[in-house]
Amino acid sequence: MRGFAAWALAALTAACVCSATEETASNVVKLTKENYSQFVAEEPLALVEFYAPWCGHCQALAPQYEEAAKELAKSEVKLAKVDCTAEESLCNDNDVTGFPTLKVFRFGHSTPYNGPRKADGIVSYMNKQKLPAVSPVTWENLEEFKAKDKFVLVAFCEELDEASNKELKEFAEANRDALVVGVSHSEALAKELGVKVPGAVAFRSFDEPKVVMQASGALSQTELQQFYDLESLPLLDEVSADNFMKYAMSGLPLAYYFVDPESPTREAEIQKLTEVAKAFRGKVNMVSIDAVKFSSHAKALNLPGDSWPAFAVQNMESGAKYPLSDLGQDLAGSVHAFLTKFAEGGLQPSLKSGAIPEQTSPVISVVTDEFDKWVFDDAKDVLLELYAPWCGHCKRLAPTYEKLAELYRDDADAAKLVTIAKMDGTENDIPPNADIVLTGFPTILLKPAGSGAREFVKYEGDRTIESLIDFVATKGTHKASVTLAAPQEAAATTSEHAATETATPSAEATEHDEL
Ligand SMILES: *[C@@H]1O[C@H](CO)[C@@H](O)[C@H](O)[C@H]1NC(C)=O
């Protein structure tokens, strides 16, 4: 709830400017903790705005919201608002972290409002929400229904098949912002479309225009979702910020064809690669990507990043990278061979590693290529700091960390039991045998000694030398400790708190944010 604290503070400082103008005869329902629960629980469809009086976007929305409320009153859709400066706990319960936050409520269940913020836009979005999640499809309206979107789904089940109808409805509700769902109970129509009941047919404006799903039993939400997630992604689309999340969420590895948009062979290669993508459908998703605009993304996938075309696969769950920089003469053939090996588990992920350094400091410099040697040294408790050269907190920690390493180096007993190490996390990929999720710099971890020990304990204390010594002594297998000779020196470092900086530097953040 950090966001909450931040705006609560802003609310305090801004309170004087906005002596909330009391609205007269509003169509927008005001909700407080006394009546919020009952209101949302009873309304079949309502839109609730969580706002703060001082927020500019909220002020801009207010007249539009008011106008929409008036219009929507005709269709019995209510618009309500919660003042988060007065109803802190209500807003907390709703995970409100920014203003305004709008949510659609149906009998107490909420989904995010993803619609426009102009009156007519709000009205049309909410009216669409009013339509049944599943529309009836017949011979007569089939063509019209197919034209509703680039991807529409028609499910087939018997009218009295309660299980199928229930699962279908839940699936449709869960996807109602994104997907148009229809249902038909006509055996004849199913036959005409080549599907057995129960099953589903998707109509698309890309790739094959019609795809069929045969249910394994009754319709199930899970099967429908899998079918939708897979078939709504084109075989080979261009990836951009707009559709990247869909690929990320699918969980399948993502294969990138990096190509210069000006390349004269681009179209022809994409056609051939689409055939390859078809062969790996359901195992790997394939996309093309503007190599010039996203060259930094190619580098992040451990491609050289300066010659095109190039190809790489990334496991979207583990982050493991598989670059293929030499595409040879037959691009589609190389990609097919590469993906075949990948799908069989026959490829090793590529790991970026800094050059093996000379050890000149008491702090051991670890690179990926020597990770096992230093970090997975079974004999030692190993303290590892993952840092970034640009990270200010890391720079401030450096003298303390160096001093800590000196203490262990200069203690004959402790030196045999403890290693103090660091690794530049921007130059070195974390090897797959190390279960580390890097989310910020610095990250400090202890790998306790022990045969085959691969677990890390994360350090979350203050960045003082005493705390670090205590951590190694209590969490390490050897319980090795060292004594601080000059306590007054330690006192000077006690102000550094356990703050971290995100694992993406701000300069690079913009590049990565695009994807
Ligand atoms: C909830 O309470 C507030 C404050 O008393 C009131 O202004 C508002 O009209 C009430 N809303 C409902 C839906 O009863």
The ligand as a MOL file (V3000), in Angstrom:
LIG
                    3D

  0  0  0     0  0            999 V3000
M  V30 BEGIN CTAB
M  V30 COUNTS 14 14 0 0 0
M  V30 BEGIN ATOM
M  V30 1 C -24.5650 6.9950 1.3630 0
M  V30 2 O -24.3310 7.9140 2.3880 0
M  V30 3 C -24.0230 9.2460 1.9540 0
M  V30 4 C -23.6610 10.0610 3.1960 0
M  V30 5 O -24.6410 9.9750 4.1600 0
M  V30 6 C -25.1990 9.8080 1.1870 0
M  V30 7 O -24.8910 11.1070 0.7470 0
M  V30 8 C -25.5110 8.9180 0.0320 0
M  V30 9 O -26.6320 9.3650 -0.6670 0
M  V30 10 C -25.7110 7.4700 0.4940 0
M  V30 11 N -25.7890 6.6250 -0.6740 0
M  V30 12 C -26.6990 5.6640 -0.7710 0
M  V30 13 C -26.6350 4.8330 -2.0190 0
M  V30 14 O -27.5610 5.4780 0.0550 0
M  V30 END ATOM
M  V30 BEGIN BOND
M  V30 1 1 1 2
M  V30 2 1 1 10
M  V30 3 1 2 3
M  V30 4 1 3 4
M  V30 5 1 3 6
M  V30 6 1 4 5
M  V30 7 1 6 7
M  V30 8 1 6 8
M  V30 9 1 8 9
M  V30 10 1 8 10
M  V30 11 1 10 11
M  V30 12 1 11 12
M  V30 13 1 12 13
M  V30 14 2 12 14
M  V30 END BOND
M  V30 END CTAB
M  END
